[in-house]
């Protein structure tokens, strides 16, 4: 039976791990690219009888990750799949500091993982599957911070703003192809992940918006990773996915 192929980055924790867990269903094949593999995912895949492949991959090396993915996809038989999906979920938040105090190495890493790697992986996925006639989708996990500026968040905001805009360009490219992929850069809402912990723990003098994040937690306004993963995957499955290249799961 043909499988639905899912390629997911950043699957070792947070919403990425929750998405991976929810994708471990019969009929799916899941390839995860993360800095660390998950024994829990391995056990769950074995229990469900699902094909799971976990690559140890540092996405700070976007070129290496994309070359590896391109080669792997070229070795696959498209007849084995009913659909193919790329989900760029991985990202890092650099130290929460004003630009004048930020280190170039921290900013570079945020852009490599959050922008360069997704672009390279999209290019690899689309090139390797260009002749596949089955439905293909690219889901880039963005953020509201890519659309609204925040002090001491320049690196993360820039990466997500870039993700939104290159997705718009990619959508124009794919619309010119008879079997073009459907693509979307999606803000997943406010989720209680390690990133939120980092924001709540930032030095108040360096992060003027810290109190907003403390209130979100105190008032129970954060989604759990599992809740957010469910919303994102349901959005991915919508028949109108890709109608808007930049979207918000809460809209």
JODAMO-V649426 format. One record per pair of residues at least 4 apart in sequence whose C-alpha atoms are under 7 Angstrom apart, sorted by sequence separation. I is the first residue (numbers start at 1). J is the second residue. D is the distance in Angstrom with one decimal. If there is no record, write none. Layout:
i;j;d
I;J;D
I;J;D
//
This chain:
i;j;d
12;16;6.5
13;17;4.6
14;18;6.4
15;19;6.0
16;20;6.2
17;21;6.2
18;22;6.3
19;23;6.1
20;24;6.5
24;28;6.7
38;42;6.5
39;43;6.2
40;44;6.1
41;45;6.0
42;46;6.2
43;47;6.2
44;48;6.1
45;49;5.8
46;50;6.4
61;65;6.3
62;66;6.0
63;67;6.2
64;68;6.2
65;69;6.2
66;70;6.0
67;71;6.2
68;72;6.2
69;73;6.1
70;74;6.2
71;75;6.4
72;76;6.7
97;101;6.0
98;102;6.4
103;107;6.5
104;108;6.0
105;109;6.2
106;110;6.3
107;111;6.3
108;112;6.0
109;113;6.1
110;114;5.7
111;115;5.1
112;116;4.6
113;117;5.4
114;118;6.7
115;119;6.2
116;120;6.2
117;121;6.0
118;122;6.0
119;123;6.2
120;124;6.2
121;125;6.0
122;126;6.0
123;127;6.0
124;128;6.0
125;129;6.1
126;130;5.5
142;146;6.9
144;148;6.2
145;149;6.1
153;157;5.9
154;158;5.8
155;159;6.3
156;160;6.3
157;161;6.0
158;162;6.0
159;163;6.2
160;164;6.3
161;165;6.4
162;166;6.1
163;167;6.1
164;168;6.5
165;169;6.5
166;170;6.0
167;171;6.1
168;172;6.6
169;173;6.5
170;174;6.2
171;175;6.1
172;176;6.9
192;196;5.8
193;197;6.6
194;198;6.2
195;199;6.3
196;200;6.1
197;201;6.1
198;202;6.2
203;207;6.2
204;208;6.0
210;214;6.5
211;215;6.1
212;216;6.3
213;217;6.4
214;218;6.2
215;219;5.8
216;220;6.2
217;221;6.2
223;227;6.0
224;228;6.2
225;229;5.9
226;230;6.2
227;231;6.4
228;232;6.2
229;233;6.1
230;234;6.1
231;235;6.2
232;236;6.2
233;237;6.3
234;238;6.4
11;16;4.2
12;17;5.1
23;28;7.0
45;50;5.0
97;102;5.9
111;116;6.2
112;117;5.9
175;180;5.9
202;207;6.5
216;221;5.1
217;222;6.2
223;228;6.0
236;241;6.1
10;16;5.5
11;17;4.4
45;51;6.7
59;65;6.6
174;180;4.4
204;210;6.1
216;222;6.3
235;241;6.9
45;52;6.2
174;181;5.8
57;65;6.7
149;157;6.6
202;210;7.0
11;20;6.2
200;210;5.9
146;157;4.7
199;210;6.4
94;106;5.6
145;157;5.2
146;158;6.5
171;183;5.9
94;107;6.5
200;213;5.8
146;160;4.4
147;161;6.2
199;213;6.8
200;214;5.7
235;249;7.0
145;160;6.9
146;161;4.0
94;110;6.0
167;183;6.9
37;54;6.1
93;110;6.3
143;160;6.2
167;184;6.5
232;249;6.7
92;110;5.5
142;160;5.5
167;185;6.1
231;249;6.9
37;56;6.5
21;41;6.6
36;56;5.8
11;32;6.1
24;45;6.0
29;50;6.5
30;51;6.4
31;52;6.0
32;53;6.2
33;54;6.2
34;55;6.4
35;56;5.1
92;113;6.7
142;163;6.8
164;185;5.5
11;33;6.8
12;34;6.1
26;48;6.7
28;50;6.6
29;51;5.0
30;52;4.9
31;53;4.7
32;54;4.8
33;55;5.0
34;56;5.5
35;57;5.1
91;113;5.6
92;114;6.5
142;164;6.9
163;185;7.0
4;27;6.2
5;28;6.0
6;29;6.2
7;30;6.0
8;31;6.2
9;32;5.7
10;33;6.3
11;34;5.9
25;48;6.4
26;49;6.7
29;52;6.2
30;53;6.2
31;54;5.9
32;55;6.1
33;56;6.3
34;57;5.2
35;58;5.1
91;114;4.6
3;27;5.1
4;28;4.7
5;29;4.9
6;30;4.9
7;31;4.7
8;32;4.9
9;33;4.6
10;34;4.9
12;36;6.1
24;48;6.9
26;50;5.7
33;57;5.6
34;58;6.6
90;114;6.8
3;28;5.3
4;29;6.0
5;30;6.1
6;31;6.2
7;32;5.9
8;33;6.2
9;34;5.9
12;37;6.3
25;50;6.3
3;29;6.2
12;38;6.1
24;50;6.1
88;118;5.9
192;222;5.5
191;222;5.1
192;223;6.0
190;222;5.5
191;223;4.6
192;224;5.6
193;225;6.9
190;223;6.2
191;224;5.8
192;225;6.6
191;225;6.2
191;228;6.8
188;228;6.5
138;181;7.0
142;185;5.7
144;187;5.9
111;155;6.8
115;159;5.1
137;181;5.2
138;182;6.3
139;183;5.9
140;184;6.2
141;185;5.9
142;186;5.2
143;187;4.4
188;232;6.4
110;155;6.1
114;159;5.4
136;181;4.8
137;182;4.7
138;183;4.6
139;184;5.2
140;185;4.5
141;186;5.2
142;187;4.7
143;188;6.7
110;156;6.4
114;160;7.0
133;179;5.9
135;181;6.9
136;182;6.4
137;183;5.6
138;184;6.4
139;185;6.0
140;186;6.1
141;187;6.1
115;162;6.6
141;188;6.9
107;155;5.4
111;159;5.4
115;163;5.9
60;109;6.4
62;112;6.9
83;134;5.5
84;135;6.5
85;136;5.7
86;137;6.4
87;138;6.0
88;139;6.3
89;140;6.5
60;112;5.3
82;134;6.2
83;135;5.0
84;136;4.8
85;137;4.8
86;138;4.8
87;139;4.7
88;140;4.8
89;141;5.1
60;113;4.9
83;136;5.8
84;137;6.5
85;138;5.7
86;139;6.2
87;140;5.8
88;141;6.0
98;151;6.6
99;152;6.5
59;113;5.4
62;116;6.2
66;120;5.6
70;124;5.0
74;128;5.7
78;132;6.3
98;152;4.2
152;206;6.8
62;117;4.0
66;121;4.8
69;124;6.6
70;125;6.3
73;128;6.0
97;152;4.5
99;154;6.8
152;207;5.9
96;152;5.3
151;207;6.7
60;117;7.0
63;120;6.4
67;124;7.0
96;153;6.1
151;208;7.0
59;117;6.0
62;120;6.1
66;124;5.5
70;128;5.7
184;242;5.2
182;241;6.8
183;242;4.9
182;242;4.9
184;244;6.8
185;245;6.0
186;246;6.0
187;247;6.4
188;248;6.3
189;249;6.6
94;155;6.7
184;245;4.3
185;246;4.8
186;247;4.9
187;248;4.6
188;249;5.3
189;250;6.6
94;156;7.0
183;245;6.0
184;246;5.5
185;247;6.2
186;248;5.3
187;249;6.0
93;156;5.6
184;247;7.0
186;249;6.6
16;89;6.4
171;245;6.4
5;81;6.5
3;80;6.3
4;81;5.6
168;245;5.5
2;80;4.9
3;81;4.6
4;82;5.3
5;83;6.1
6;84;6.0
7;85;6.1
8;86;6.2
9;87;6.5
167;245;6.4
2;81;4.7
3;82;5.5
4;83;4.9
5;84;4.6
6;85;4.8
7;86;4.8
8;87;4.8
9;88;5.4
10;89;5.6
2;82;5.3
4;84;6.0
5;85;6.0
6;86;6.0
7;87;6.0
8;88;6.2
9;89;5.3
10;90;4.1
8;89;6.8
9;90;5.3
164;246;6.1
93;195;7.0
96;202;6.5
98;206;6.6
97;206;5.5
97;207;6.8
96;207;6.7
14;193;5.6
18;225;6.1
18;226;5.2
15;225;4.4
19;229;5.0
14;225;5.7
15;226;6.6
18;229;5.9
15;228;6.8
15;229;5.7
//
